[in-house]
Structure formats: C-alpha cells, structure tokens
C-alpha cells in the first residue's frame, strides 16, 4: 500500500520560556545550525543591543549588525553586509520590524535565519512572510520560514503592554480570516487547506478563551504559541489566507491612507471585529469580550481614526489585495452602504 505524505517547511525548534536567550548558543550547536558560533546578529532598536551583549559570552565569533527601519532598502543593506563574510546563519533579535528585515535579507543571501523575539506584536516571528516598506507603501513578501524561533518571556514581560495587545489582535484575527477563506470556498470553490485551518484556528481559540491576564507567563506562552502556529499555517497553505482576510485588507488600506497611526496588530484587530460583524459570525460576542478583557483596540477611534477615515479604509481595502476574496468583495458595498455598516458597528460596540 503506497504511503502518501507532504513535506512541511517548519522551524527545527521552537523555544518559548523564561531564560531562553541564555541557552541560545547551546540551541545553535545542538541543532547543528552553528557549532562554532560564526553567526551574524541583526539587532534593532530597543532591547536588541541588550540581548546582543548578553549573547557575546556564548557567541564570541558573532558579528553584530544594527538594523534601522523596516524597509526593503534596510533589508538589502543587511544582505550586502552578510555577503562581505561567511556566516552559518543570521540571528534576528527584536520586534516584528527587525525580524521581517532579517528574514528578507537571509532569503536574499540564502542563509538560515533564527528568530529571537523580544515582543509579541504580530505573527512575523515565525511566518514565511515579511512586511516591508517600499516606495512609501508597505507590502508583503515571501521569505523562508525561520530555522528556529526563540521567545524569551523575561524580555516579553518588559515590552509595552500595548505591543502585547497588538499581538492579541493579530492572533484572534485568524478567526475572521478563516471565515473569509471558507467564504471564498463556498462562493468561488477556492481550495481550503484543512491542516492550515487547524493550526490557525487552534492558536486563535487558545488566546480567545484564555482567562489569565497579559501579565501571566501562561497567557504569554499561549500567545507566543498562537503566533508561531499562524506562521506554520501560512507555511502549510503556501498562502497567507489562513491568517489574512478582510481584516488585513483594511489594515493595508490604513497603512496606505493613514500611515503611522497604530500598530499592525491593532489595525487587524479592529478590522477583524468589523469583518466578523459584517458576516454576523457566532464568534462575534466572544471575540469582543476577549478584546475588552485585555484592552485590545476594537473601534476606529482606538487606532486614531475618525469614522470617515475608517470608511475610506474599508472602501479602499479590496484594492490592496486584488487576488483575495473576502466578505468585502462578496458584499461589494458602495459608499453609502459602507457608512451605514460602519455606523452600526460603532453603535453596537462603543459602550
């Protein structure tokens, strides 16, 4: 009887706990990523420099490279630096922006990348996608998935609470994206990957129903796992659809029209609640309760947008991903319909 299987690109190891960074050198050696520690370490602003100094006794052959910004140009500059020597791997240390730049640069050069997250703002820590600025617009670019993912909860606890709340918005938005994916299957006969769906849904629901606060190790561990599972879902599916629907279209439109207002996870959280409201999904009340419990952005005003600006973002959203089919493409709302739905959404949840 023939055995059928498929290969899944995934990290060799995922280490989520307190003190994880203290054993990074051991992880690199045991995983045969770099036995001699000849690696480049890309650090961003914030805690990156501190983490890099912590790693110096473990990785004496390492070269520190500082990353500025989150653009294609920044990634190309980093790639140029990597080509000037030989490295077993590059370690990206920091938040989502630094990790995305590092992933893209590693893919350009063709060397393994290890993701060391000091915050949990979005699923870029383990995804095969890098969101980078280019010519004034943010775009999504396919990259190799990190070879290893390290999340040190000691550093995550030190990150601003707002960043963690953005990560919650990113995680629970999977439920909206999955509904959009299923809608595309129902109306366009699009293929939905069951394994990718299981990864994306299980992570999102673990966060959705978790009762502890963002101060607890148990909750942060669950959130980190959910963001890793999102990355795996995209890797399995070969597309970002299990984690990106109308919620991300709205976020992309906000980036284009009103850049710098809020964090990505905050925007997709608001977009997810609105899209879930449009579809009338059963999970709507539970999603709202989770976001309220953790203080996650839920309404346009929470991300610095007026009612009119949010309407403009909803109108522009479908044009950001012409290849995607979501509730927005299905409903084909005109300006008046968008305004009425946004008004009803705000009236329902502004309490």
C-alpha positions in Angstrom: 0.0 0.0 0.0 1.5 3.4 -1.0 2.3 5.9 1.7 1.3 9.4 0.8 2.6 12.4 2.7 3.7 16.0 2.2 6.7 17.9 3.3 6.0 20.9 5.6 8.6 23.7 6.0 8.8 24.5 9.7 11.3 25.6 12.3 13.7 22.9 13.6 13.0 24.1 17.1 10.7 26.5 19.0 11.8 27.6 22.4 9.3 29.7 24.5 10.1 30.2 28.1 11.9 32.5 30.6 15.7 32.4 30.2 15.5 31.1 26.6 18.2 33.5 25.3 20.7 32.3 27.9 20.8 28.9 26.1 20.8 30.2 22.5 24.4 29.1 21.9 23.5 25.6 23.0 20.5 25.6 20.8 22.6 26.6 17.7 25.1 23.9 18.4 22.6 21.1 19.3 20.5 21.9 16.2 23.6 21.9 14.1 22.8 25.4 12.9 26.2 26.7 14.0 28.6 24.7 16.1 31.3 27.4 16.2 29.1 30.4 16.7 30.1 32.1 13.4 26.8 34.0 13.0 25.7 37.5 12.3 23.4 39.0 14.8 21.0 41.7 13.5 19.6 43.9 16.2 17.0 46.6 16.1 16.2 49.5 18.5 15.0 48.8 22.0 16.2 45.6 23.7 18.2 44.3 20.7 21.5 45.7 21.9 21.0 44.4 25.4 20.2 40.9 24.2 23.2 41.0 21.8 25.6 41.9 24.7 24.1 39.0 26.7 24.9 36.7 23.8 28.6 37.8 23.4 30.0 35.3 26.0 28.1 32.5 24.2 28.9 33.5 20.7 32.4 35.0 20.6 32.7 34.7 16.9 29.5 36.5 16.2 29.3 39.8 14.3 26.7 42.4 15.4 24.9 44.3 12.7 22.4 47.1 13.5 19.2 47.3 11.6 17.4 50.6 11.1 13.9 50.9 9.8 11.6 48.3 8.3 12.1 48.8 4.5 13.2 46.8 1.5 16.3 49.1 1.4 17.1 48.2 5.0 16.9 44.5 4.2 19.1 45.0 1.1 21.7 46.8 3.1 21.7 44.0 5.6 22.1 41.5 2.8 25.1 43.4 1.5 26.7 43.2 4.9 26.1 39.5 5.1 27.8 38.9 1.7 31.0 40.5 2.9 31.9 37.4 5.0 30.8 33.8 5.6 28.2 33.0 8.3 26.5 29.8 9.3 23.3 31.7 10.0 21.9 35.1 10.9 20.1 35.7 14.2 17.4 38.5 14.1 16.8 40.0 17.6 13.9 42.4 18.3 10.3 43.0 17.4 8.4 42.3 14.2 10.1 45.0 12.1 13.6 43.8 12.8 12.6 40.2 12.3 11.0 40.9 8.9 14.1 42.8 7.7 16.3 39.9 8.8 14.1 37.3 7.2 14.1 39.1 3.9 17.9 39.6 4.0 18.5 36.0 4.9 16.4 34.9 1.9 18.3 37.2 -0.4 21.6 35.8 0.7 20.4 32.2 1.1 21.5 31.5 4.7 19.4 30.2 7.6 17.7 32.7 9.9 17.0 32.3 13.6 14.2 34.5 15.0 14.6 35.8 18.6 11.5 37.7 19.5 11.7 40.3 22.4 8.0 41.2 21.9 4.8 39.6 20.6 3.3 42.2 18.4 2.5 40.0 15.3 3.0 36.6 13.7 6.1 37.6 11.8 8.3 35.9 14.4 7.7 32.5 12.6 6.0 33.3 9.3 7.2 32.9 5.7 6.1 36.5 5.0 8.0 39.8 5.6 6.0 43.0 5.7 8.3 45.8 4.5 8.0 49.4 3.3 8.9 50.2 -0.3 8.3 53.5 -2.2 6.1 54.7 0.6 3.9 51.6 0.8 4.0 48.5 2.9 3.9 45.2 1.0 4.1 41.5 1.9 7.0 39.5 0.5 7.5 35.7 0.6 10.6 34.6 2.5 12.0 31.4 4.0 10.5 30.5 7.4 12.9 30.9 10.3 15.0 27.8 11.1 14.5 28.3 14.8 12.2 30.5 16.9 13.2 31.7 20.4 10.9 33.7 22.6 12.3 34.7 26.0 9.4 35.6 28.3 11.7 37.6 30.5 12.1 40.2 27.7 8.5 39.9 26.6 7.3 40.9 30.1 9.4 44.1 29.7 7.8 45.1 26.4 5.0 47.7 26.5 1.5 46.3 27.2 0.2 48.0 24.1 2.5 45.7 22.0 1.1 42.6 23.6 -2.4 43.8 23.0 -1.5 44.2 19.3 -0.3 40.6 19.3 -3.7 39.5 20.7 -5.4 41.4 17.9 -3.2 39.6 15.4 -3.9 36.2 16.9 -7.7 36.4 17.2 -8.0 38.0 13.7 -7.2 34.5 12.3 -10.9 33.6 13.1 -12.1 36.3 10.7 -9.5 35.4 8.1 -10.6 31.7 8.2 -14.2 32.7 7.8 -13.2 34.7 4.7 -11.3 31.8 3.3 -14.3 29.5 3.8 -16.5 32.1 2.1 -14.1 32.0 -0.9 -14.5 28.3 -0.9 -18.3 28.5 -0.8 -18.7 31.2 -3.5 -15.7 30.6 -5.7 -14.8 27.0 -5.0 -11.4 28.1 -3.6 -9.3 25.4 -2.0 -9.2 25.5 1.8 -6.3 23.6 3.5 -7.6 21.7 6.5 -4.2 21.4 8.3 -3.5 25.1 7.9 -7.0 25.8 9.2 -6.4 23.6 12.2 -3.1 25.4 13.0 -4.6 28.9 12.6 -7.8 28.2 14.5 -6.3 26.3 17.4 -3.9 29.1 18.1 -6.5 31.8 17.9 -9.0 30.0 20.0 -6.4 29.3 22.7 -5.9 33.0 23.0 -9.7 33.8 22.7 -10.7 31.6 25.6 -7.7 32.1 27.9 -8.8 33.6 31.2 -5.5 34.8 32.6 -4.1 38.3 32.0 -1.3 39.5 29.8 0.9 39.7 32.9 0.9 35.9 33.4 3.5 33.6 31.9 0.8 31.1 31.0 -1.0 33.6 28.8 2.1 34.9 27.1 3.2 31.4 26.4 -0.2 30.7 24.8 0.0 34.0 22.8 3.5 33.1 21.6 2.4 29.6 20.5 -0.6 31.1 18.7 1.7 33.4 16.7 4.0 30.6 15.8 1.1 28.4 14.7 -0.1 31.3 12.5 3.3 31.2 10.8 3.0 27.4 10.4 -0.5 27.7 8.9 0.8 30.1 6.2 3.7 27.7 5.5 1.4 24.7 5.2 -1.1 26.5 3.0 1.5 28.2 0.8 -0.5 31.4 1.2 -1.3 33.9 3.9 -5.0 33.3 3.6 -5.5 31.3 6.8 -4.3 34.4 8.7 -5.2 37.2 6.3 -8.6 38.2 5.1 -10.7 41.4 5.1 -9.0 42.3 8.4 -5.6 42.6 6.7 -7.0 44.3 3.6 -8.4 47.0 5.9 -5.0 47.2 7.7 -3.2 47.6 4.4 -5.5 50.3 3.4 -4.9 52.1 6.7 -1.2 51.9 6.1 -1.6 53.4 2.7 -4.0 56.2 3.6 -3.1 57.0 7.3 0.4 55.6 7.9 1.8 55.5 11.4 -1.5 55.7 13.3 -1.3 52.3 15.0 0.5 49.0 15.2 -0.3 46.3 12.6 -1.9 44.0 15.2 -4.1 46.8 16.5 -5.3 47.6 13.0 -6.1 44.0 12.1 -7.9 43.5 15.4 -10.3 46.4 14.6 -10.6 45.1 11.0 -11.3 41.6 12.2 -14.1 42.7 14.6 -15.7 44.8 11.8 -15.4 42.0 9.3 -16.9 39.5 11.8 -19.7 42.0 12.4 -20.4 42.2 8.7 -20.6 38.4 8.4 -22.6 38.0 11.5 -20.4 35.2 12.8 -21.3 33.4 16.0 -17.9 34.1 17.5 -18.5 37.9 17.4 -19.5 38.3 21.0 -16.7 36.1 22.3 -14.2 38.0 20.2 -15.4 41.3 21.5 -15.3 40.0 25.1 -11.7 38.8 24.7 -10.6 42.1 23.2 -12.3 44.0 26.0 -10.8 41.8 28.7 -7.3 42.5 27.5 -7.8 46.2 26.5 -7.2 45.4 22.8 -8.2 48.1 20.2 -11.7 47.5 18.9 -13.0 50.6 17.3 -11.6 53.1 14.7 -11.1 55.8 17.5 -8.9 53.3 19.3 -6.4 53.4 16.5 -6.6 57.1 15.9 -9.1 57.1 13.0 -12.3 59.1 12.6 -15.5 57.4 11.4 -14.9 58.9 7.9 -11.3 57.8 7.7 -12.3 54.2 8.7 -15.0 54.3 6.0 -12.3 55.4 3.4 -10.1 52.5 4.5 -12.9 49.9 4.1 -13.7 51.3 0.7 -10.0 51.1 -0.4 -9.4 47.7 1.3 -10.3 45.3 -1.6 -7.8 47.1 -3.9 -4.9 46.2 -1.6 -5.2 42.5 -2.4 -6.9 42.1 -5.8 -6.2 38.3 -5.6 -8.1 37.9 -2.4 -11.8 37.2 -1.8 -13.4 38.2 1.5 -16.6 39.5 2.9 -15.7 42.9 1.4 -15.5 41.5 -2.1 -18.6 39.4 -1.6 -20.8 42.3 -0.3 -19.5 44.9 -2.8 -20.5 47.7 -0.6 -20.9 51.2 -2.0 -20.0 54.3 0.0 -23.5 54.7 1.5 -23.6 51.0 2.5 -20.1 51.3 4.0 -21.1 54.3 6.0 -24.3 52.6 7.3 -22.4 49.5 8.3 -19.6 51.4 10.0 -22.2 53.5 11.9 -24.0 50.3 13.0 -20.7 48.7 14.0 -19.6 51.6 16.1 -23.1 52.0 17.7 -23.0 48.2 18.6 -19.6 48.2 20.2 -19.0 51.7 21.5 -20.2 51.0 25.0 
